[in-house]
């Protein structure tokens, strides 16, 4: 599962959510846009300030609307958003989701599956809440719009000669209104114990054969109070 080894029109896309949200997601058979999903979430891992900004940020290409009117996917694992979640857990930040990234489940699909299904979508070249971020609805634009080499790098922090790396690493694939789960190709979790937990949820939902993989390299996994070496 490496996007830098895939053509942009077949790139993997990744949405993550807390494992406690999975029963409701599986019961509905879909992911729902941020603007409509809040009441259905058991555990909301998103920051209030970021969600508020996404409700005000317009998508400049069809089907238009606000960023919050879309189901968000990243093109790369270990996103800056997941880093923030992991760090806030490590630092025991006040008034933030406290659970870290370990309970998060990736739902993985691909650009071509969404496009071939005829769903309305848009892609961004970076953080959708940033004013300079650009959008497209064209498959042909993806090759130039997204910084694909950066999607494959483990270290994505800003550098003295490139202070826009963090924003670009947050490039998104946005699916309008809702995303049907039959387009999911598999799920990724951090540990074997989380895999078994998710498998139990999937079995209870009538999806015992769904593909689940353990990929600790897709996570940060910081412990509370951990000191960087």
PELINGI-V471584 format. One record per residue. N is the residue number from 1. RES is the residue in one letter. PHI is phi in radians with two decimals (none if undefined). OMEGA is omega in radians with two decimals (999 if undefined). BURIAL is # if it has 9 or more other C-alpha atoms within 8 Angstrom, else .. Layout:
((N;RES;PHI;OMEGA;BURIAL) (N;RES;PHI;OMEGA;BURIAL))
//
This chain:
((1;X;none;-3.14;.) (2;X;-2.17;-3.09;.) (3;X;-1.18;-3.12;#) (4;X;-1.25;3.08;#) (5;X;-1.84;-3.11;.) (6;X;-2.10;3.05;.) (7;X;-1.15;-3.07;#) (8;X;-0.94;-3.10;#) (9;X;-1.25;3.07;#) (10;X;-2.12;-3.07;#) (11;X;-1.06;3.02;#) (12;X;-1.21;3.03;#) (13;X;-2.24;-2.96;#) (14;X;-2.39;3.04;#) (15;X;-2.00;3.07;#) (16;X;-2.10;3.12;#) (17;X;-2.61;3.11;#) (18;X;-1.22;-3.08;#) (19;X;-1.06;3.12;#) (20;X;-1.20;3.10;.) (21;X;-1.47;-3.02;#) (22;X;-1.11;3.12;#) (23;X;-0.99;3.14;#) (24;X;-1.18;3.11;#) (25;X;-1.10;-3.14;#) (26;X;-1.15;3.13;#) (27;X;-1.14;3.14;.) (28;X;-1.45;3.14;.) (29;X;1.29;-3.07;#) (30;X;-2.85;2.88;#) (31;X;-1.66;-3.07;#) (32;X;-2.05;-3.11;#) (33;X;-0.97;-3.09;#) (34;X;-0.95;-3.07;#) (35;X;-1.21;-3.07;#) (36;X;-2.10;-2.93;.) (37;X;-1.59;-2.94;#) (38;X;-0.90;-3.08;.) (39;X;-1.19;-3.10;.) (40;X;-1.62;-3.07;.) (41;X;-1.44;3.00;#) (42;X;-1.34;3.13;.) (43;X;-2.28;3.13;.) (44;X;-1.72;-3.10;.) (45;X;-1.65;-3.09;.) (46;X;-1.37;3.10;.) (47;X;-1.39;-3.09;.) (48;X;-1.03;-3.10;.) (49;X;-1.16;3.14;.) (50;X;-1.21;3.12;#) (51;X;-1.09;3.11;#) (52;X;-1.12;3.12;.) (53;X;-1.11;-3.13;#) (54;X;-1.22;3.08;#) (55;X;-1.30;-3.13;#) (56;X;-1.79;-3.04;.) (57;X;-1.60;-3.11;#) (58;X;-1.48;2.99;.) (59;X;-1.54;-2.94;#) (60;X;-1.55;3.08;.) (61;X;-2.34;3.11;#) (62;X;-1.00;0.13;.) (63;X;-1.51;3.04;#) (64;X;1.09;-3.05;.) (65;X;1.42;3.13;.) (66;X;-1.69;3.13;#) (67;X;-0.99;-3.12;#) (68;X;-1.19;3.10;#) (69;X;-1.47;-3.07;#) (70;X;-2.16;2.96;#) (71;X;-1.48;-3.03;#) (72;X;-1.57;3.02;#) (73;X;-2.27;2.99;#) (74;X;-1.72;3.04;#) (75;X;-1.63;-3.07;#) (76;X;-2.46;3.04;#) (77;X;-1.32;3.12;.) (78;X;0.88;-3.11;#) (79;X;-1.25;3.02;#) (80;X;-0.99;3.10;#) (81;X;-1.15;3.10;.) (82;X;-1.14;3.09;#) (83;X;-1.06;3.11;#) (84;X;-1.07;3.12;.) (85;X;-1.05;-3.13;#) (86;X;-1.14;-3.13;#) (87;X;-1.21;3.12;#) (88;X;-1.16;3.02;#) (89;X;-1.19;3.14;#) (90;X;-1.02;-3.06;#) (91;X;-1.57;-3.13;#) (92;X;0.89;-3.10;#) (93;X;-1.13;-3.13;#) (94;X;-1.29;3.04;.) (95;X;1.03;3.07;.) (96;X;-2.26;3.01;.) (97;X;-0.97;-2.96;#) (98;X;-1.67;-2.89;.) (99;X;-1.50;3.14;.) (100;X;1.28;-3.04;#) (101;X;-1.62;-3.09;#) (102;X;-1.01;-3.12;#) (103;X;-1.42;-3.06;#) (104;X;-1.45;3.13;#) (105;X;-1.99;3.00;#) (106;X;-1.50;2.93;#) (107;X;-1.84;-2.97;#) (108;X;-1.91;3.04;#) (109;X;-2.48;3.13;#) (110;X;-2.63;-3.12;#) (111;X;-1.01;-3.06;#) (112;X;-1.15;3.11;#) (113;X;-1.13;3.11;#) (114;X;-1.19;-3.11;#) (115;X;-1.11;-3.12;#) (116;X;-1.16;3.10;.) (117;X;-1.36;3.10;.) (118;X;1.37;3.12;.) (119;X;-1.35;3.07;#) (120;X;-1.35;-3.10;.) (121;X;-2.59;3.01;#) (122;X;-2.56;3.10;#) (123;X;-2.14;3.13;#) (124;X;-2.09;3.10;#) (125;X;-1.60;-3.12;#) (126;X;-3.13;-3.14;#) (127;X;-0.90;-3.05;#) (128;X;-1.19;3.11;#) (129;X;-1.46;-3.10;#) (130;X;-1.46;-3.04;.) (131;X;-1.18;-3.09;.) (132;X;-1.54;-3.13;.) (133;X;-1.18;3.14;#) (134;X;-1.84;-3.11;.) (135;X;-2.21;3.02;#) (136;X;-2.58;3.00;#) (137;X;-2.05;-3.05;#) (138;X;-1.77;3.04;.) (139;X;-1.04;-3.08;.) (140;X;-1.16;-3.12;.) (141;X;-1.41;-3.01;#) (142;X;-1.09;-3.08;#) (143;X;-1.05;-3.11;#) (144;X;-1.67;-3.06;.) (145;X;-1.22;-3.05;.) (146;X;-1.62;3.09;#) (147;X;-1.43;-3.03;#) (148;X;-1.12;3.07;#) (149;X;-1.00;3.12;.) (150;X;-1.16;3.11;#) (151;X;-1.06;-3.11;#) (152;X;-1.62;-3.08;#) (153;X;-1.55;3.11;.) (154;X;-1.29;3.14;.) (155;X;-1.82;-3.05;.) (156;X;-2.14;-3.09;#) (157;X;-1.14;3.08;.) (158;X;-1.12;3.12;#) (159;X;-2.11;-3.12;.) (160;X;-0.97;-3.13;.) (161;X;-1.72;3.09;.) (162;X;-2.73;-3.05;.) (163;X;-1.68;-3.11;.) (164;X;-2.07;-3.03;.) (165;X;-1.16;-3.11;#) (166;X;-1.07;3.12;#) (167;X;-1.04;-3.09;#) (168;X;-1.17;3.13;#) (169;X;-1.09;-3.12;#) (170;X;-1.59;3.05;#) (171;X;-0.94;-3.03;#) (172;X;-2.24;2.95;#) (173;X;-1.99;-2.99;#) (174;X;-1.91;3.12;#) (175;X;-1.84;-3.00;#) (176;X;-1.19;3.01;#) (177;X;1.21;-3.11;#) (178;X;-2.71;-3.09;#) (179;X;-2.27;-3.12;#) (180;X;-1.25;-3.07;#) (181;X;-1.21;3.09;#) (182;X;-1.23;3.05;.) (183;X;-1.62;3.08;#) (184;X;-1.30;3.10;#) (185;X;-1.61;3.12;#) (186;X;3.07;-3.12;#) (187;X;-2.15;3.11;#) (188;X;-2.22;3.08;#) (189;X;-2.28;-3.01;#) (190;X;-1.55;-3.00;#) (191;X;-2.34;3.05;#) (192;X;-1.02;3.13;.) (193;X;-1.17;3.06;.) (194;X;-1.18;3.09;#) (195;X;-1.07;3.14;#) (196;X;-1.15;3.10;.) (197;X;-1.07;-3.14;.) (198;X;-1.18;3.11;#) (199;X;-1.04;3.09;#) (200;X;-1.11;3.10;.) (201;X;-1.10;-3.14;#) (202;X;-1.13;3.10;#) (203;X;-1.08;3.13;#) (204;X;-1.13;3.14;.) (205;X;-1.56;3.12;#) (206;X;1.44;3.14;.) (207;X;-2.22;-3.04;.) (208;X;-1.22;-3.07;#) (209;X;-1.69;3.12;.) (210;X;-1.03;-3.09;.) (211;X;-1.38;3.09;.) (212;X;-2.23;-3.14;#) (213;X;-2.14;3.07;#) (214;X;-1.77;-3.12;#) (215;X;-2.40;3.14;#) (216;X;-1.06;3.14;#) (217;X;-1.21;3.09;.) (218;X;-1.54;-3.04;.) (219;X;-2.24;3.02;#) (220;X;-1.73;3.01;#) (221;X;1.18;-3.13;.) (222;X;-1.16;3.05;#) (223;X;-1.62;3.10;.) (224;X;-0.98;3.12;.) (225;X;1.33;-3.11;.) (226;X;-1.06;3.12;.) (227;X;-1.83;3.13;.) (228;X;-1.16;3.14;.) (229;X;-1.72;999;.))
//
